[in-house]
């Protein structure tokens, strides 16, 4: 998921599947992610890992935009943050001029396809 830190507006996300998770449903993790976006502010740490059951959220806060991914606890933090940095670069290049002017959630939903491609 990608969102603005000052108001928590979600800008883009990739689709996730319940088959990808053990125990909790994808909806529960999506709700946790949305709650996290609501608590982040411009003065939040620039990157952090937050544990949630058998998974962790990694986030990168850059230029008032938060890039968030959900990973298994055993997944490399270095790779997760490298992935988020790559997403941030691409997202800024594509939408940088418009990031602070949109008011609708998921205004850049088409970027979700690129999020999934970067995982492959």
Phi, psi and omega in degrees: 000151178227133180206166177278139183282330185286332181230000178073010181293121177285131183256325180200160177199158174260156176284139175237159189241139178300334179291345181280351188237143173260137178086262185288156179277162178299329180298320179297317179291324176297318178295321177297319179296316179298321178295321178298317179300324181290336182266342180289144177225173182298334181264010176292157178305145184293337173207149183199157174240131183234123182283139176214093182063227181280003183237170174225146168266132170248134174228152176235125180250115185218126180054043178067015176242137180252131177248123189232137173224155179248127183225160169294150182303330183279350181290142183300125176298320181301315179292321180298314181287330174296317176301313181296322177296319177297316178299316181300316179300311182294318181296317178297320179296318184282323191233005186313318182288338187252356188301328186255006181254342182279150181234356180262138175299146177058037179299336181241042184300331180298338178292340179304327178296321178291326177302313180293321180296324180292341178281335186287000000 
